[in-house]
């Protein structure tokens, strides 16, 4: 199996920190793209196949071992990494965090084979467009959050071009896009989500 020489080093060459309010999945995509890799090879080589980043909702189900590994290799405080998960809403949206079943007021991201079914990750195209470093926000996973207060518009919950539900871990680095732009494209049709006109 192919190995990545940096996987076992204490600090990775690229050590982006999670942006305050950023989803864990968004941060992992930025780390992968920063290393010039697509998400799947990066996660398999750097975090190991057991991390299952592409097959589960890591914003909710990310194991402590994954969070600790990310903290260790990026030189980030473990508590800051935990703040990128949906655990941050414990005692705010629900009394106690749990992995099984549903969490009140949290949008469940199912990983369907057909990308047009099931709920997708919400986003504001204007936030992505105005961000110096585009990222997906924790608050976009909250069912009550259907409106962007900053830009006074409704959030999208799927690609406005092809209708695919958004799943940020499926985004792959595209050589046509700059490093920071890769996360802003639909995984299904490559549409630039920042070009969407959101309804008000």
N, C-alpha and C positions, 0 to 999 in steps of 0.2 A: 504494500500500500504506500502511496505517495505520502511523504512527510513534509512538514513545514518546519524549518530549522528554528524559527522564532517561537514555536508553540511551547517549548519547554523553558524558554528564557523567562526570568522574572518579569521583565517589562517588555511589552511589544513595541515595535518601532513607532507605531501610531497609537497614541494614547488619548484619544478624544475623551472628554468627560461628558456625562449625561447633562444635557441642558435642563435647568430647572423646569419641571412640568413635562418632561419628555417621556414617552413610553419606552420601556425596556426594548421592545422589538425595533423601534425606530433607532435607538442608540446602537444596537447590534448591526443593523444595516449600514449605518454610517461608519462603524468600525471596519466592517468588511470592505466597503467601497474605499475607505481611506487606505487600506492595504492593497488596493488594486485587484480585489477578488470579488466574485459574486458571493452571495450569502451562503449557499450550500457548501461549496468547497471551504470557505473560511471557517464556518462552524464545525465542519467535520475535522479539519486539520487543527484548528486552534482550540476548539472546545471539546472535540470528540463526538462521535456519532450518538453517544448516549444523551447528549444535550437535547436532542429532538426539537431543535428550534423551528424547523419547518413543518412539524407534524402536530404541534400543540399550541395552545394559546399561552405563550410564555409570559405575557403580561400578567396573567393570573396564575398559571401553573409552574412558572419558572422555579426549579428546585434551588434550595439554598446552596448546593454545590456549584451550580451555574453562576449564581450571584457572587459567590465568594471567588470563583475563578476570574470573573470579569473584573472584580475589584482588585484582585492581586495583579493581574497582567496589565491593567491600565493605571495602577497607582491611585485608584479612586477609593474613597472611604466607603466601606461596606454599607453604611447607613444611607449614603447618597444613592447607591445602587438599588437598595430596597425601596427607596422613595420613587423609583421609576416603575414600580409594579402597582397593581390594583390594591395591594394591601394598604396603600396610603389612605384609602377611603374607609378603613375600619373605624367604627364609632362615628362616622359622618353619614354614610349612606346605609350602612348595615351594622348590627351590633358586634358581630364577630366574623372575621375572615375565615372562609373554608374553601377547600379545593373542589369538593363534590357538589353537585346540584347547581342551582342558580344563585347568583348574588343579587339582592334587590338593587334595582336602579343601575345595574352594570350591563352593558350590551355584551351578550355572549358572542364570541367570534367562533363559529363552527368552521371547520376546514373542509368544505364540500369539494368533491371532485369536479362538480360543475360550478364554475365560478359565478354563475348568475343566481344561485339559490342561497338562502340563508342571509343573516345580517352581515354587513361589512363594516369596516372602520369608517367612521365619519371624518370629514375634513372640511376646512374652509380654504378655498383656493387663494383667497386674498392673504391669509396668514402665511401660506406656503410661499406666495410671491413676494411678500414684504420681509420675510425672515432673511437675515444675512446668511444664516445656515438653516436651510429648511429642515423641519422635524415634525413628527406627529405627536400630538399632545395627549396626556392622560385624560384630560377633561372630555376629549372626543369619544371616550369609551363610556361616558355617563349618559344613560337613557334620557335624563331630564335636559341634557345639553343638546338642543337641536338648532340653536341660534348662536351666531358669533356676535358677542356684544361689541367687540372692537370694530368690526366692519358692518354691523347691522344687517346681516344676511343669514339665510338658512344654511345649514351644513348639508353637504352631499353625503350620501351613505353608499355610493357606488360610482363607478366611472361614468361621467356624463356623455362620453363618446360611445362606449360599447355596452354599458350596463353591467359590467362585471363588478361583483362585490370586492371591495378593496381589502387586501391582505398584505401588509407591508413587507412581511418576510419573503414574499414571492418575487419582490422586485429584484432584478439582477443588474449588476453593473453593465452598462452599455457603453461601448467605446465611443459612440457618437455623442455622449453626454459628458459634461464636466463632472468631476467627482461629486460636487455638492448637488448636482441636478438629478442624479439617478433615482433618488428617493421620491422625486416628484412625478414620476411617470407610472402610468397604469401597467401592472404586471401582465395584463392580457393583450392590450392593443398598443402600448407604448405612448398613449396620449399624455401630453404634458398637462397635469391636473391644474397647474397655475393659470392655464388659459381659459378655464371654465368661468362662465358668468353665473354667479350664484343668485338665486331668487331672493328678493327682500320680503 
